[in-house]
């Protein structure tokens, strides 16, 4: 912290020496935002350089060798000499017409300014603000008026605080003035050219010693042509800059760059360095963050590390299957082993044997299916008794049964044969006349056997042969299919009943 002492303009004998004024705490140079009039009278407070989030402090001055009453005035001046009144204004308690003024007593040796805010003016209002300062005689360093009216020389993004102390005389007037002193520059935090540099966040904080790792850095507003990323070690032994172009600065709040290679690429362990933003125009830097350079990885898949961990785990077992792991005999390689081939009969299921009964002979009473057929050599060979045969020598049945049809409900059944319906009661059928076939059914064909003989030794024609009477049901009527079977038929299998037939005797339909 720089300290400026100001001698008195009027020489007097004071106890302890001449009165002195010095800055006890400088204002914080960055972090204060200049506000416009439209934002209201409250423009915030200028913090002190020792201010923190937990302990806030403010600019202050100390007056030495003086124990009396006085008056202090604070105004804004330009950054460069000669210090001219700045068009920006101070706002807050005890502020009027753009400057601060208050009295102090003998008990106050340190004066703290807690409510000082900076309010900026527009470009077109600069001349009016300067004329107002001249009207109020706010010109601490007596700069000529012609020089004050050169409005193009004012920098709107930086100001200084000017402190003036006036001592009270015996007459009660504040005529004795000490030499004015100025503070360090205060920069507008809203302007990218003067704002405080701050790293908000990075996507990674480590990389290879060979460099080339891409990093995304978020920050406050920066100028794309006035910013760089600096890598350095403690003590300044090594320094390098990140590689990026102006196109890699996104909307003044993000920088995408690649890390530079470390000075020693053969390091055995991680190396921690600092990474910070730096503005080349004023050499302003941000608070550094840590970045770790990792040694070059010769085993990218971690095979050596996995092998080492496996060895450590196996060594941690004191015994394995009752024997020491160290003294356990090693297993021979299976590639050098000779395996003995076992007989093919091993691991094979035994062929099941089936005892087959001899088929009935043609002359036996139970062989009704062979009646009327002469015995064949195959039958004779099958009729011989066989003790035990393999399943591969079993001969299927010579007459396989007809496969059963599947009904609509999934069980096996045979379709019942449709019988001819008997004649209605009261209707006489001619001799030899066959009953009418059901709808969709073929007419009955008489068998090849001879019919009854006619008188005279001639055979009766087939169409005049006597047919057996139809079977009657239990109720005396014609025997019909069971109604349950009709219900099981599919709709397309059901047939409507045949229409009634005309009789030959009357020619009329039965009533």
KEDOTI-771449 format. One record per residue (C-alpha): x, y, z; residue in one letter. Coordinates in steps of 0.001 Angstrom, whole numbers, plus 524288, in hexadecimal, padded with zeros to 5 digits. Example, Ala and Ser with C-alpha at 12.3 -4.5 7.8 and 13.67 -1.06 7.14 Angstrom:
% KEDOTI-771449
8300C7EE6C81E78A;835667FBDC81BE4S;
% end
This chain:
% KEDOTI-771449
800008000080000X;805AE80D017FBE9X;8052B817F9805EBX;805758265980223X;808A5830FF80BEAX;8044B83EDF8098CX;80AB484A9581037X;8028585605814C2X;800E0861A380C00X;800C586AED81795X;80C63868F18208BX;808E18690882F06X;80E348638783B6EX;8065A8575883F1AX;809B484E4484A67X;810A0842558451AX;813DA8484F837DAX;80C5184C9E82BF6X;7FEF88468D82912X;7FF8F83B6981F69X;7F50A8345381793X;7F70B827168117FX;7EE9B81C5F80BDAX;7EC6D812178162FX;7E5DB8085480CF4X;7E5888094A7FE3EX;7D9078068C7F6BEX;7D7FE7F9AF7EF9FX;7DC657FBDE7E1C3X;7D3E67F1B67DB29X;7C6B17EC3A7DE59X;7BEDB7F8E87DECDX;7B4A57FB357D470X;7B18F8090E7D050X;7A2E880B397CFBDX;79A34814527C7F0X;7904081DD57CD60X;784FB815747C87EX;7892B80AB87D1EEX;78567812F57DD99X;78C8481AC67E7EEX;792A480EC57EE1DX;79ED980BB07E663X;7A52F802A37F02EX;7B12D8055F7F851X;7BF46805AC7F433X;7C5EA7FAE47FC3BX;7D3667FBA88021EX;7DEBC7F3D37FD03X;7DEB87EB418093DX;7D04B7E870807FBX;7CB8A7DA538075FX;7BEA07D33880776X;7BF2A7D0C08160AX;7C57C7DDA181A14X;7C1DA7E9A681232X;7CA497F5C8812C4X;7C9F78032080C30X;7D37580DC6807E7X;7D87E8163781307X;7E22C82117815FDX;7E9D18243F82243X;7ED49831F682734X;7F947832E882FD3X;7FE7183DCD838A4X;7F189844A78392AX;7E789844D084422X;7DC9A84DA884035X;7D14E84F6283723X;7D22984EA38287DX;7CB3C84B9A81BE6X;7CE25841238119EX;7CA1B841708036AX;7CA7A835E27F9DCX;7C8D08376F7EB26X;7CC0882FEA7DEC9X;7D7A6833387D630X;7DD9D82D6D7CA02X;7E765822547C9EEX;7F2C0829797C38CX;7F943836257C74BX;7F5DB841097C7CFX;7EABC83C3E7D049X;7DEB4842EE7CAE9X;7D0F98420E7D071X;7CA298362C7CAC4X;7BC5F837707C543X;7B7BE82B9B7CD1FX;7B16182E707DA31X;7B208829457E7F9X;7A4DB8258D7EDBCX;7A0E38215D7FB48X;79F8A82726808C5X;7A524834FE80A51X;7A6E4835E47FB79X;7A1FA841597F385X;7A4E5846BC7E603X;7ADA383B127E329X;7B70A83BE17EED3X;7B787838047FD39X;7B9C1841A480860X;7B8C983FB88172AX;7BE708452E823C5X;7C62E83DBE82E04X;7CA0B8406683C13X;7D64C83EC08444AX;7D224831078487EX;7D2BB82BDC83AA1X;7E071829A8835B8X;7DC4381FA682B5BX;7D113823178224EX;7CA38817B681B68X;7C1E2819A280F48X;7B79180F0380F67X;7AD398146280644X;7B48A818AF7FA32X;7AED1814727ED42X;7B30E8180C7DF83X;7A8D181C727D5CDX;7ACCB81E107C79CX;7A78C827DB7BDD2X;7A4FF826727AF61X;7AE0082BAF7A4F3X;7A514836E87A180X;7A46583B217AFCEX;7B31E83C077B213X;7B45B84A8A7AF1DX;7A8F684E367B7F1X;7AECA846637C31FX;7BC0F84D477C1C5X;7B5AD85AA37C1C8X;7AE82856FF7CE43X;7BB89853AC7D4DCX;7C13B860B37D10FX;7B549867A17D671X;7B72C860B17E394X;7C5DD863777E369X;7C90D854F37E318X;7D677855A97DCE7X;7E032850387E6D0X;7EC4B851D77DE47X;7E86D85EA67D7C0X;7E89D859A97C9CEX;7E5C88647B7BFAFX;7D7C9865487BAEAX;7DB8A863C57ACB0X;7E1A0856A57AFA4X;7D5EF8525A7B790X;7CCAB854567AC19X;7D3D884A847A381X;7C9B183FFC7A544X;7D02B8360579C3FX;7DB3F833BF7A5E8X;7D2B182E007B0A5X;7D2D181F5B7B2BFX;7C55181B337B75CX;7CA0180DF37BC7DX;7D3C6812557C6D3X;7D3F681CBE7D18FX;7DB918205B7DDC3X;7D720825407EB10X;7DC91832747EEF1X;7DCDC835A77FD9BX;7DD93843D980239X;7DE868477E810A2X;7DB7885531815D1X;7DF158590C823BFX;7D70B8625E82BFFX;7DD5886EFD830A7X;7DA768769983CEEX;7D09987EB38359AX;7C8D08726183242X;7CB96872AE823DAX;7D1CF8675181C78X;7DC7086EED815DCX;7E83E8666981862X;7E8F985BA380E25X;7F2258502880D12X;7F79A84BAA8000DX;7EDAC842D17F948X;7F12B834817F76FX;7EBC382AA97EDC2X;7E90E81C347EEEDX;7EC22810ED7E5FBX;7E43580FDF7D965X;7D69F809E87DA71X;7D260802857CE4DX;7C49F8003B7C9B4X;7C1A87F1D97CB03X;7B7EA7F2AB7BFEBX;7C1E47F6337B574X;7C95A7EAA47AFADX;7D5AA7F2BA7ADFEX;7D69A7F6017BC72X;7CE687EB977C326X;7D3DF7E2797CD4DX;7D8B07D5BF7C79FX;7D2AD7C9D57CDEDX;7D25D7BB6E7CA80X;7C4DB7B6307CD84X;7C62A7A7FA7C979X;7CE4B79E717C15EX;7CA25791377BC29X;7D6C678A7C7C058X;7E27278DA97C8DFX;7EC377836D7C446X;7F2C377F5B7B7AAX;7FE4C778907B17AX;80C0A77DEB7B251X;80C5077D8E7A384X;8019B787E47A300X;7F6F77890C798D6X;7EB967868A7A227X;7DFA578EC679EFCX;7DA1E796B87AA4CX;7CDA079EB77AB25X;7CF297AA6C7B43DX;7C3D07B2EC7B8D9X;7C70A7C0A87BD79X;7C1F47CE727BED2X;7C1DF7D7987B336X;7CEE17D8347AC12X;7D3AA7DE1179F65X;7D6BB7D3CE79523X;7E2947DB9C7906EX;7E7947DEDD79E0AX;7E7A97D2307A5B4X;7F0867C67A7A78DX;7F12A7BA377B008X;7FDB97B91D7B7C0X;803AC7ACB77BD91X;80E997AE7C7C765X;815B07A80A7D2A8X;8184C7ADB97DFF6X;824697B6267DF8DX;823687B90C7D0FFX;82C637ADF37CCA1X;8232A7AA497C187X;8186F7B19C7BA64X;8105F7AEC07AE30X;803DB7B3527A7D6X;7F80A7ABCC7A32AX;7F5F37AA9E7948FX;7E97F7B0CF78F1BX;7E5057BB167855FX;7DB547C64C7860FX;7D0DF7BD687803EX;7D2257B4AC78C49X;7CD247BF907953CX;7BE6C7BDB3795FBX;7B6547C9D879903X;7C10A7CF2A7A1ECX;7BDB57C5707ACC3X;7C3CE7B88E7A82DX;7D12D7B4B87A30BX;7D4637A7B379C7FX;7E2F67A4E779C10X;7ECEA799E679C00X;7F6C7797F07A6BAX;8052F79A5A7A3ECX;80F0878F497A5ECX;8162278EE67B2D7X;824947920E7B369X;82875784437B7A8X;820CE779947B0A2X;827D076E967B7FBX;8226B7717B7C575X;81F1D7658E7CD92X;813B576B5D7D506X;80968776017D40CX;80E05784267D416X;8054778F1B7D928X;8061E79C577D276X;7FDFC7A8C27D25CX;7F47F7ACFC7C7C7X;7EF2F7BAD87C6CAX;7E9FD7C5147BD65X;7F2897D0A37B9DEX;7EF637DD277B299X;7FB577E19C7AAC8X;7F7167EFD57A9EFX;7F8617F2707B880X;7FE657E57E7BD09X;7F2B27E32C7C5A3X;7F15D7D4F77C9F0X;7E6C57CCE07D046X;7E77C7C42F7DC22X;7EEAF7B7BD7D810X;7E8BD7AA317D86BX;7F03279D807D9A0X;7F3327951D7CDCBX;7F9E6787D97CE7BX;802E8782977C401X;8024A773B77C3C2X;80D9976B3B7BEF1X;80C9A764CB7B1A8X;80484758667B2A4X;80BB274CC37AC9FX;800BD743707B060X;7F41374A247AC1DX;7EB7E73E587AF16X;7F0F773C377BCBDX;7F56F72E467BA64X;8017C72F9B7C2D8X;7F9AC7357E7CDE3X;7EFA772A8D7CD3EX;7FA79720697CD40X;800DA7269F7D90EX;7F405726F77E06BX;7F16F718B27DD50X;7FEC6714D67E272X;7FC6A71C687EEF3X;7EF53715B47F0DEX;7F50A708247EECBX;8003770ADD7F81DX;7F6A470F2380290X;7F1567013A803A0X;7F9BF6F9BD80D4EX;7F4536EC5A80993X;7ED536E72D7FDB7X;7E64D6D9CF7FE8BX;7EDA76D66480AE4X;7FB2D6D8A380539X;803A06E47C8050AX;8020B6EC6B7F8C9X;810A86EE5C7F7BEX;813E36DFCF7F975X;808986DAF97F13CX;80D726D2F17E58FX;80B326D9777D8A5X;801F76D3237CEFCX;807B96CDA37C297X;8038B6D3A57B5FAX;7F8506CC867AF75X;7FEFA6CD997A263X;8093C6C3B47A6E1X;7FF706B9EA7AC3CX;7FC3C6AD057A549X;7EE586A87D7A70FX;7EABF699FC7A648X;7DFB2696F879CE1X;7D4F168F357A350X;7CCE9684CD79C4CX;7C1766897079462X;7B844681C279CEBX;7BA6B68B467A7F2X;7B1006964F7AA2DX;7A7606900B7A0BEX;7997468C9D7A43BX;795DE67E4A7A334X;78CA167AE679824X;77F776774579E0DX;77A76669A579ADEX;76C336670E797E5X;7660C659B979963X;75C886582B78E1AX;751C664E5E78E03X;750D56459E78234X;745D7649C777911X;73A64640827784FX;73B1E635DD76E23X;73136635447632DX;72B3E628ED768F8X;7297D62DF1776B3X;71C466323D77BC1X;720D663FE577F5FX;726126433F771EFX;719646479F76BF7X;72026651A876392X;7278E6470375C4DX;71BC363EB975924X;71ABE63B6674B07X;728EE63F2F7485AX;733696350474616X;73F27635E174EEEX;74A9A63D497496EX;7591463B7974C43X;7592F64835753C9X;74E306438175C74X;754F7636A075E7AX;7619263D5576273X;75A4A6466F76B8CX;7530863B1B7718AX;75FAB634FE77633X;762FF6380878427X;76D7C6423F78613X;773946438279348X;778E76515F79359X;779F765A98787D4X;77F3A6684A78659X;7764B673CE78458X;77C386757E776F3X;7769E6682A772B1X;768A266A7C776EDX;75F506690276B5EX;753906721376B69X;745B266CB476B16X;74223667F175D72X;734EC66EC375DE2X;7361C67BFB7648AX;729A36818A769C3X;7237D68D24762FEX;72767699A8769FDX;71C7569F02771F9X;716E96AC1D76E7FX;717E36B756777E6X;70B486BD2077C78X;708E06CB9377EBBX;70C286CA4378D21X;719516C39678AD7X;715F06B58078E9DX;716496A9FD78542X;7098E6A52877FBAX;7049969EE47736FX;6FA376A53976B55X;6EDAD69D4276CC6X;6E7E3697CE76088X;6DB2169DCE75C14X;6CFF36940575B6AX;6C45E694B57526BX;6B82A699E4758B4X;6AC276914E75942X;69FD7694BC751FEX;6963A69D3975943X;68AF16962575F99X;67F73693FD75673X;687B56940F74A3EX;6896E687537431DX;695A0684CB73BA4X;695D667CB872F4DX;69C6166FB172F3AX;6AA98670E372C65X;6AA9267FA872E44X;6B5CB684E673612X;6B44C68FFF73FA5X;6B83469D5773AA1X;6C61E6A10973E29X;6C8666AC3D7475BX;6CC056B977741EBX;6D9D96B90373CA3X;6DB276AA3373E7CX;6DD796A01B73409X;6D2A0696517313BX;6D48F688B37368FX;6DA5367EFF72CDAX;6D5A1670F472E1CX;6DF966667E73040X;6E41565CD6725F5X;6DCCF6514F72BD9X;6D1C364ADC72434X;6C3C364ED67276AX;6B7FF6465C729B3X;6B3C063DC271E6CX;6A7B8640F271649X;69DC3636E8712BAX;6A2E26305C706AEX;6B0F762F8870B46X;6B4F063D73707BFX;6BBF86461F7115AX;6B51A6521E71655X;6BAA665F1371151X;6C2B16669A71AC0X;6B9736722971B10X;6AE526691E71F2DX;6B585661EC729D9X;6AFFA662627375EX;6B78866B6F74047X;6B84B6693B74ED3X;6AF59671FF7568EX;6B5BA67DC175CCEX;6B97467CCA76AF5X;6B0966835377488X;6B47468B7177FC6X;6B0CE6891778DF0X;6A4796915878C5DX;69F9868A8B78054X;6A423694FF776E7X;6AF91694E276DB9X;6BCD5693E0773BEX;6C3AF6A0F577294X;6D0BF6A63E77688X;6D2916AA1F78498X;6D01B6B8DF78636X;6DCBA6BA4078DE1X;6E4806B6537820CX;6DDD26C0C6779EFX;6E1D66CB09783BEX;6EFFF6C6F078279X;6F02D6C8B8773CBX;6F5686D51C76E0BX;6EBA56DE52767B1X;6F0406DACF75A05X;6EEAE6CC3D75D18X;6E06C6CD44760D1X;6D6BA6CA5C755FAX;6C8786CE54755B4X;6BE4D6C34E75617X;6B9566BE8F748C4X;6AC386C39C743F2X;6A08C6BA32744E3X;69E8A6B16C73919X;692616AF627313EX;68C586A1DE731CFX;688FB69A38725A3X;67B936964672A52X;675526A37472C97X;67F426ACEB726FCX;67D6B6B62273271X;686CD6B9CD73CE5X;684A66B37D74A0AX;67DD56BC407534EX;
% end
